[in-house]
Amino acid sequence: MLERDNVSGAARNAEDRDQVLAGKESRNWVVRNVRWLKSFIRIFLGIVWLIDGYLKLSPGLVDAFPDLVRRAGEGQPTWLQPWFNFWSGVTTGNAALVVYTTGVLEVALGVALVLGFTRKIAYLGGIIFSLFIWAIPEGFGGPYGPSSTDIGTGIIYSFVFLSLVIINTISGPSKYSLDFLIEQKYPFWKRVAEFG
């Protein structure tokens, strides 16, 4: 009985926090709709990761991946060559393992994002994983020179994950997530799912 009262209290606190942050009197559309917007961004990002993971599981990538990593190191500064030589050696001998592990991790991350499951772990893992993608096959977005046009997608993904961390910390629990349902029954789940 006591646990049931705590759960409804937690749900009430989440609702009160949402009303304070996104009060009905607010003229700002984003502020009024933050509850579902943060879920929409999370789910959309999850779909992107699901597609990325699915594409990693295509058969032709295993053969091409070591060359992709080797080419990422071409034209990079001399002090970065050991980094790219290391990863080129790792992927040459274990291309299938690296590619399929990456694909499975991307699909798992996509599922976690779409369902809103273990969001804290998913967001922090997404930041780190995105930085690895940026640093290895994307070659830090470089080499940089007069014809450079962008810095790569991995770094942008990491900033989207960081934005989700900030949005969720400020606006509270995401009601449109599996985590929120689990938290109602098991309050300790907040440690796994919520920031702040």
Residue pairs with C-beta under 8 A, 6 or more apart in sequence:
3 187
6 187
7 184
7 185
7 187
10 183
10 184
10 187
11 184
14 172
14 173
14 175
14 180
17 171
17 172
18 34
18 35
18 171
18 172
18 175
21 31
21 34
21 170
21 171
21 172
22 31
22 32
22 33
22 34
22 35
22 171
23 31
23 32
24 32
26 32
30 37
34 167
34 171
35 171
35 174
35 175
35 176
36 176
38 164
38 167
38 168
38 171
38 174
39 116
39 174
39 175
39 176
39 177
41 160
41 163
41 164
41 167
42 113
42 114
42 116
42 119
42 164
42 174
42 177
43 113
43 114
43 116
45 113
45 157
45 160
45 161
45 164
46 109
46 110
46 111
46 112
46 113
46 114
46 115
47 110
47 114
48 110
49 106
49 107
49 109
49 110
49 113
49 126
50 106
50 107
50 110
50 111
50 114
51 110
52 106
52 110
53 103
53 104
53 105
53 106
53 107
53 108
53 109
53 110
54 103
54 107
55 61
55 103
56 99
56 100
56 102
56 103
56 106
57 100
57 103
57 107
61 99
62 95
62 96
62 99
62 100
63 95
65 91
65 95
65 98
65 99
65 137
66 88
66 91
66 92
66 95
68 137
69 84
69 87
69 88
69 91
69 136
69 137
70 84
70 88
70 92
71 139
72 84
72 136
72 137
72 138
72 139
73 80
73 81
73 83
73 84
73 85
73 87
73 88
73 139
74 143
75 142
75 143
75 145
76 84
76 139
76 140
76 142
76 143
77 143
80 140
83 135
84 139
87 136
90 98
91 98
105 129
106 129
109 122
109 125
109 126
109 129
111 117
112 118
112 119
112 121
112 122
113 119
113 122
113 126
115 177
115 178
116 174
116 176
116 177
116 178
116 179
116 180
117 177
117 178
117 179
118 179
118 192
118 193
119 164
119 168
119 174
119 177
119 179
119 193
119 194
120 191
120 192
120 193
120 194
120 195
121 192
123 161
123 164
123 165
123 168
123 195
124 161
124 165
126 157
126 158
126 161
127 158
127 161
127 162
127 165
130 154
130 155
130 157
130 158
130 161
131 154
131 155
131 158
132 154
133 153
133 154
133 157
134 140
134 141
134 152
134 153
134 154
134 155
134 157
134 158
135 154
138 152
138 153
138 154
139 152
140 151
140 152
141 148
141 150
141 151
141 152
141 154
141 155
142 148
165 195
168 174
168 194
168 195
168 196
169 195
169 196
170 196
172 194
172 196
173 179
173 180
173 183
173 190
173 193
173 194
174 180
177 193
179 189
179 192
179 193
179 194
180 193
182 189
182 193
183 189
183 190
183 193
183 194
